[in-house]
Amino acid sequence: MPSTVAALVTDPNSFFRDRRDAPSFAGPVLIITLIAILGVISSVISIRGTAGVMSQMISDADAGQSVQTLFQAFQLVGVVIGFVATYVIWVVWTGIFYGVSAVFDGSGSFTTTLKLVGWGFVPSVAGSLVSLFITVYRFEVRGFDVPTDAGPQAAQQFSQQISSGPLVALSAVLGLVFTLWAGLLWTFPVKHARQVTTRNAAVAVAVPVLFGLVGSLWGVVTALGLL
């Protein structure tokens, strides 16, 4: 697997050209599953940490326990939805690439495109790892200040701690980098799976990738409190 990923990163054009005729689901499914698992772990840590702080903000012990129980329910739902959503995103992005490339008379099958596009999520594995490290540091190592005041103002103060700051901004900036990297890689599976030119494949990929970049940029702006 490491040598395969190295070939993907160093020479994506040859990598996807060689796999065009007989692609497998094994590698892409492993990549998507890794992303899903890392995302679930990160979500569990952040939800658990948030629940802990919220329960400390409530003076009534029974109410605090109720908050913990509520967040545990959210955690379970979030784990299921987050895990499944990763696979849905894979299919949706492939569908967009497939549909846009049809404008350029793309002729390859959706299944082949799905298999090859899955390899292009390798940057998301790296991004998910970095995001997990940041989440662990923020929630498990550094922690958050528990507001001393009760009420909506305390909740707003805690919400600001979670959603803003240098580490949140760093995560969003890295999101920009990994999205650009993925966009570069996805050009080649679309090119070979749909049998279109490199330029047309790049255009097909650019449409959804631009939305991802805008989302990451918005994350940077909000994390730095520029709005």
Phi, psi and omega per residue, in radians:
M1 nan -0.806 3.123
P2 -1.013 -0.713 3.130
S3 -1.174 -0.589 3.109
T4 -1.156 -0.759 3.120
V5 -1.142 -0.659 3.114
A6 -1.086 -0.726 3.101
A7 -1.141 -0.665 3.108
L8 -1.076 -0.753 -3.062
V9 -1.310 -0.704 -3.036
T10 -1.447 -0.550 -3.119
D11 -2.528 1.228 -3.073
P12 -1.077 -0.563 -3.125
N13 -1.080 -0.858 3.113
S14 -1.178 -0.653 -3.129
F15 -0.994 -0.878 -3.088
F16 -1.367 -0.541 3.087
R17 -1.095 -0.712 -3.110
D18 -1.236 -0.387 -3.094
R19 -1.795 0.018 -3.035
R20 -1.093 -0.701 -3.001
D21 -1.406 -0.522 -3.104
A22 -2.468 1.092 -3.129
P23 -1.255 2.709 3.138
S24 -2.062 2.687 3.072
F25 -1.441 -0.295 -2.975
A26 -0.999 -0.968 -3.110
G27 -1.087 -0.908 3.123
P28 -1.020 -0.722 3.133
V29 -1.112 -0.683 3.094
L30 -1.089 -0.748 3.140
I31 -1.097 -0.840 -3.126
I32 -1.123 -0.670 3.129
T33 -1.145 -0.697 3.084
L34 -1.054 -0.781 3.115
I35 -1.059 -0.766 -3.130
A36 -1.094 -0.774 -3.125
I37 -1.131 -0.793 3.134
L38 -1.095 -0.695 3.113
G39 -1.133 -0.691 3.135
V40 -1.143 -0.769 3.132
I41 -1.063 -0.780 3.126
S42 -1.076 -0.740 3.136
S43 -1.124 -0.744 3.141
V44 -1.067 -0.765 -3.131
I45 -1.111 -0.787 -3.098
S46 -1.204 -0.705 3.134
I47 -1.176 -0.740 3.125
R48 -1.113 -0.740 3.121
G49 -1.132 -0.714 3.114
T50 -1.113 -0.744 3.137
A51 -1.090 -0.690 3.139
G52 -1.080 -0.785 -3.141
V53 -1.190 -0.755 -3.126
M54 -1.070 -0.686 3.134
S55 -1.178 -0.570 3.091
Q56 -1.217 -0.458 -3.138
M57 -1.322 -0.244 -3.100
I58 -1.777 2.125 -3.068
S59 -1.241 -0.582 -3.120
D60 -1.320 2.161 -3.055
A61 -1.112 -0.733 -3.134
D62 -1.130 -0.719 3.111
A63 -1.131 -0.687 3.113
G64 -1.091 -0.703 3.094
Q65 -1.143 -0.637 3.107
S66 -1.110 -0.692 3.096
V67 -1.086 -0.761 3.114
Q68 -1.046 -0.771 -3.137
T69 -1.115 -0.728 3.137
L70 -1.090 -0.777 -3.137
F71 -1.181 -0.548 3.072
Q72 -1.129 -0.664 3.079
A73 -1.132 -0.771 3.076
F74 -1.038 -0.666 -3.120
Q75 -1.094 -0.778 -3.135
L76 -1.113 -0.808 3.118
V77 -1.094 -0.750 -3.133
G78 -1.102 -0.657 3.122
V79 -1.085 -0.835 -3.109
V80 -1.131 -0.872 -3.101
I81 -1.130 -0.778 -3.128
G82 -1.074 -0.691 -3.127
F83 -1.162 -0.850 -3.111
V84 -1.177 -0.655 -3.090
A85 -1.056 -0.546 -3.139
T86 -1.071 -0.732 3.110
Y87 -1.241 -0.642 3.116
V88 -1.095 -0.741 3.124
I89 -1.048 -0.725 3.099
W90 -0.987 -0.840 -3.118
V91 -1.182 -0.733 -3.106
V92 -1.121 -0.817 3.141
W93 -1.100 -0.694 3.086
T94 -1.083 -0.725 3.129
G95 -1.071 -0.691 3.116
I96 -1.160 -0.816 3.104
F97 -1.020 -0.749 -3.119
Y98 -1.111 -0.789 -3.099
G99 -1.183 -0.778 -3.127
V100 -1.178 -0.680 -3.137
S101 -1.186 -0.337 3.082
A102 -1.127 -0.466 3.080
V103 -1.077 -0.523 -3.138
F104 -1.718 0.422 3.103
D105 1.101 0.650 3.050
G106 -1.086 2.462 -3.001
S107 -2.172 -0.083 -3.124
G108 -1.312 2.866 -3.097
S109 -1.369 2.779 3.114
F110 -1.172 -0.675 -3.112
T111 -1.098 -0.772 3.094
T112 -1.094 -0.749 3.122
T113 -1.082 -0.744 3.141
L114 -1.057 -0.799 -3.124
K115 -1.097 -0.796 -3.096
L116 -1.261 -0.685 3.140
V117 -1.097 -0.566 3.122
G118 -0.976 -0.624 3.106
W119 -1.132 -0.477 -3.115
G120 -1.243 -0.095 3.091
F121 -1.490 0.080 3.106
V122 -0.942 -0.751 3.081
P123 -1.036 -0.505 3.120
S124 -1.213 -0.478 3.051
V125 -1.133 -0.822 3.096
A126 -1.079 -0.743 3.129
G127 -1.111 -0.685 3.134
S128 -1.179 -0.639 3.083
L129 -1.115 -0.820 3.126
V130 -1.085 -0.753 3.128
S131 -1.073 -0.679 3.122
L132 -1.129 -0.762 3.117
F133 -1.058 -0.735 3.127
I134 -1.133 -0.723 3.133
T135 -1.120 -0.780 3.121
V136 -1.055 -0.767 -3.134
Y137 -1.115 -0.797 -3.073
R138 -1.168 -0.743 -3.020
F139 -1.659 -0.549 -3.047
E140 -1.807 -0.511 -3.070
V141 -1.751 -1.084 -3.094
R142 -1.346 -0.780 -3.131
G143 1.325 -3.085 -3.110
F144 -2.221 2.646 3.048
D145 -1.297 2.259 3.104
V146 -1.469 2.058 3.131
P147 -1.006 2.375 -3.123
T148 -1.391 -0.497 3.139
D149 -1.456 2.614 3.072
A150 -1.691 2.949 3.054
G151 1.758 -3.074 -3.073
P152 -1.037 -0.602 -3.102
Q153 -1.131 -0.688 3.110
A154 -1.141 -0.736 3.125
A155 -1.101 -0.685 3.120
Q156 -1.158 -0.688 3.127
Q157 -1.108 -0.757 3.130
F158 -1.172 -0.694 3.109
S159 -1.044 -0.673 3.107
Q160 -1.140 -0.688 3.113
Q161 -1.040 -0.709 -3.079
I162 -1.274 -0.690 -2.965
S163 -1.677 -0.022 -3.106
S164 -2.419 3.025 3.130
G165 2.028 2.931 -3.086
P166 -1.027 -0.696 -3.104
L167 -1.217 -0.636 3.076
V168 -1.155 -0.727 3.107
A169 -1.121 -0.715 3.111
L170 -1.065 -0.748 3.121
S171 -1.067 -0.711 3.134
A172 -1.200 -0.680 3.106
V173 -1.109 -0.762 3.094
L174 -1.118 -0.558 3.050
G175 -1.053 -0.702 3.063
L176 -1.040 -0.806 -3.094
V177 -1.102 -0.834 -3.096
F178 -1.202 -0.552 3.085
T179 -1.185 -0.728 3.084
L180 -1.090 -0.752 3.126
W181 -1.074 -0.811 3.121
A182 -1.079 -0.707 3.123
G183 -1.044 -0.692 3.096
L184 -1.106 -0.803 -3.127
L185 -1.140 -0.719 -3.083
W186 -1.128 -0.367 3.092
T187 -1.000 -0.670 -3.018
F188 -1.394 -0.703 3.023
P189 -1.103 -0.640 3.096
V190 -1.161 -0.708 3.119
K191 -1.015 -0.847 -3.031
H192 -1.493 -0.605 3.139
A193 -1.256 -0.639 -3.084
R194 -1.742 -0.088 3.082
Q195 0.988 0.983 3.077
V196 -2.167 2.994 3.135
T197 -1.253 2.839 3.120
T198 -1.044 -0.717 -3.124
R199 -1.118 -0.793 -3.131
N200 -1.174 -0.623 3.082
A201 -1.128 -0.719 3.120
A202 -1.084 -0.680 3.113
V203 -1.154 -0.740 3.134
A204 -1.074 -0.668 -3.129
V205 -1.333 -0.609 -3.039
A206 -1.091 -0.549 -3.063
V207 -1.022 -1.015 3.130
P208 -1.283 -0.560 -3.120
V209 -1.081 -0.634 3.108
L210 -1.047 -0.660 3.091
F211 -1.132 -0.686 3.095
G212 -1.119 -0.678 3.116
L213 -1.161 -0.705 3.115
V214 -1.099 -0.710 3.114
G215 -1.095 -0.742 3.116
S216 -1.166 -0.700 3.118
L217 -1.115 -0.701 3.089
W218 -1.082 -0.651 3.097
G219 -1.100 -0.685 3.103
V220 -1.112 -0.811 -3.101
V221 -1.060 -0.830 -3.112
T222 -1.217 -0.629 3.136
A223 -1.133 -0.563 3.140
L224 -1.550 -0.012 3.105
G225 1.184 0.588 -3.103
L226 -1.454 -0.095 3.113
L227 -2.047 nan nan
